[in-house]
Amino acid sequence: MIQRATKKAASWAQIQRIDELREILGWSKDELGRFIIKHLHIIANFTNLSPKNASKLIYILDKIVKSKADMHKNEL
């Protein structure tokens, strides 16, 4: 009997974190989708990412949010 590999989806916590970071950045879901395609070279909705790709995206978005916060702090 041949078993097919089942694709694991990102956890609910990962999806929530991505959505939270998206809102902090002020991006629409379409803008986030274009970012995923451009920077991760993946054609997928952020809710259908693998756990590994979701972790990569969270890391990248977190860095963007932190750099914007640092820039804003330096302006004050």
C-alpha positions as protocol buffer text, in pm:
chain_id: "A"
residue {
  index: 1
  type: MET
  ca { x: 0 y: 0 z: 0 }
}
residue {
  index: 2
  type: ILE
  ca { x: 139 y: 339 z: -102 }
}
residue {
  index: 3
  type: GLN
  ca { x: 104 y: 622 z: 146 }
}
residue {
  index: 4
  type: ARG
  ca { x: 90 y: 978 z: 29 }
}
residue {
  index: 5
  type: ALA
  ca { x: 277 y: 1241 z: 216 }
}
residue {
  index: 6
  type: THR
  ca { x: 30 y: 1469 z: 382 }
}
residue {
  index: 7
  type: LYS
  ca { x: 110 y: 1837 z: 377 }
}
residue {
  index: 8
  type: LYS
  ca { x: 107 y: 1981 z: 723 }
}
residue {
  index: 9
  type: ALA
  ca { x: -43 y: 2325 z: 751 }
}
residue {
  index: 10
  type: ALA
  ca { x: 79 y: 2608 z: 969 }
}
residue {
  index: 11
  type: SER
  ca { x: -54 y: 2602 z: 1323 }
}
residue {
  index: 12
  type: TRP
  ca { x: -336 y: 2830 z: 1430 }
}
residue {
  index: 13
  type: ALA
  ca { x: -92 y: 3024 z: 1649 }
}
residue {
  index: 14
  type: GLN
  ca { x: 138 y: 3085 z: 1350 }
}
residue {
  index: 15
  type: ILE
  ca { x: -153 y: 3206 z: 1138 }
}
residue {
  index: 16
  type: GLN
  ca { x: -268 y: 3439 z: 1415 }
}
residue {
  index: 17
  type: ARG
  ca { x: 85 y: 3579 z: 1458 }
}
residue {
  index: 18
  type: ILE
  ca { x: 121 y: 3641 z: 1083 }
}
residue {
  index: 19
  type: ASP
  ca { x: -216 y: 3817 z: 1077 }
}
residue {
  index: 20
  type: GLU
  ca { x: -119 y: 4026 z: 1381 }
}
residue {
  index: 21
  type: LEU
  ca { x: 210 y: 4134 z: 1218 }
}
residue {
  index: 22
  type: ARG
  ca { x: 23 y: 4210 z: 894 }
}
residue {
  index: 23
  type: GLU
  ca { x: -212 y: 4441 z: 1083 }
}
residue {
  index: 24
  type: ILE
  ca { x: 78 y: 4613 z: 1265 }
}
residue {
  index: 25
  type: LEU
  ca { x: 240 y: 4684 z: 928 }
}
residue {
  index: 26
  type: GLY
  ca { x: -92 y: 4809 z: 790 }
}
residue {
  index: 27
  type: TRP
  ca { x: -87 y: 4565 z: 498 }
}
residue {
  index: 28
  type: SER
  ca { x: -390 y: 4414 z: 332 }
}
residue {
  index: 29
  type: LYS
  ca { x: -408 y: 4038 z: 278 }
}
residue {
  index: 30
  type: ASP
  ca { x: -332 y: 4097 z: -91 }
}
residue {
  index: 31
  type: GLU
  ca { x: -19 y: 4296 z: -5 }
}
residue {
  index: 32
  type: LEU
  ca { x: 94 y: 4016 z: 225 }
}
residue {
  index: 33
  type: GLY
  ca { x: 31 y: 3766 z: -54 }
}
residue {
  index: 34
  type: ARG
  ca { x: 248 y: 3965 z: -294 }
}
residue {
  index: 35
  type: PHE
  ca { x: 520 y: 3988 z: -27 }
}
residue {
  index: 36
  type: ILE
  ca { x: 512 y: 3609 z: 19 }
}
residue {
  index: 37
  type: ILE
  ca { x: 545 y: 3553 z: -355 }
}
residue {
  index: 38
  type: LYS
  ca { x: 825 y: 3809 z: -394 }
}
residue {
  index: 39
  type: HIS
  ca { x: 1038 y: 3721 z: -91 }
}
residue {
  index: 40
  type: LEU
  ca { x: 963 y: 3356 z: -15 }
}
residue {
  index: 41
  type: HIS
  ca { x: 901 y: 3260 z: -379 }
}
residue {
  index: 42
  type: ILE
  ca { x: 591 y: 3069 z: -272 }
}
residue {
  index: 43
  type: ILE
  ca { x: 253 y: 3098 z: -434 }
}
residue {
  index: 44
  type: ALA
  ca { x: 25 y: 3036 z: -137 }
}
residue {
  index: 45
  type: ASN
  ca { x: -222 y: 3204 z: 88 }
}
residue {
  index: 46
  type: PHE
  ca { x: -63 y: 3269 z: 428 }
}
residue {
  index: 47
  type: THR
  ca { x: -319 y: 3037 z: 589 }
}
residue {
  index: 48
  type: ASN
  ca { x: -198 y: 2747 z: 369 }
}
residue {
  index: 49
  type: LEU
  ca { x: 175 y: 2775 z: 434 }
}
residue {
  index: 50
  type: SER
  ca { x: 378 y: 2485 z: 569 }
}
residue {
  index: 51
  type: PRO
  ca { x: 495 y: 2526 z: 930 }
}
residue {
  index: 52
  type: LYS
  ca { x: 853 y: 2584 z: 810 }
}
residue {
  index: 53
  type: ASN
  ca { x: 752 y: 2858 z: 564 }
}
residue {
  index: 54
  type: ALA
  ca { x: 519 y: 3014 z: 822 }
}
residue {
  index: 55
  type: SER
  ca { x: 811 y: 3034 z: 1065 }
}
residue {
  index: 56
  type: LYS
  ca { x: 1027 y: 3199 z: 799 }
}
residue {
  index: 57
  type: LEU
  ca { x: 753 y: 3452 z: 724 }
}
residue {
  index: 58
  type: ILE
  ca { x: 702 y: 3532 z: 1094 }
}
residue {
  index: 59
  type: TYR
  ca { x: 1076 y: 3586 z: 1135 }
}
residue {
  index: 60
  type: ILE
  ca { x: 1093 y: 3821 z: 835 }
}
residue {
  index: 61
  type: LEU
  ca { x: 781 y: 4019 z: 931 }
}
residue {
  index: 62
  type: ASP
  ca { x: 904 y: 4046 z: 1292 }
}
residue {
  index: 63
  type: LYS
  ca { x: 1233 y: 4194 z: 1168 }
}
residue {
  index: 64
  type: ILE
  ca { x: 1045 y: 4448 z: 953 }
}
residue {
  index: 65
  type: VAL
  ca { x: 821 y: 4551 z: 1243 }
}
residue {
  index: 66
  type: LYS
  ca { x: 1120 y: 4587 z: 1479 }
}
residue {
  index: 67
  type: SER
  ca { x: 1321 y: 4790 z: 1227 }
}
residue {
  index: 68
  type: LYS
  ca { x: 1026 y: 5024 z: 1170 }
}
residue {
  index: 69
  type: ALA
  ca { x: 986 y: 5063 z: 1547 }
}
residue {
  index: 70
  type: ASP
  ca { x: 1358 y: 5139 z: 1584 }
}
residue {
  index: 71
  type: MET
  ca { x: 1341 y: 5397 z: 1304 }
}
residue {
  index: 72
  type: HIS
  ca { x: 1042 y: 5560 z: 1471 }
}
residue {
  index: 73
  type: LYS
  ca { x: 1220 y: 5562 z: 1808 }
}
residue {
  index: 74
  type: ASN
  ca { x: 1527 y: 5727 z: 1653 }
}
residue {
  index: 75
  type: GLU
  ca { x: 1309 y: 6001 z: 1503 }
}
residue {
  index: 76
  type: LEU
  ca { x: 1184 y: 6105 z: 1848 }
}
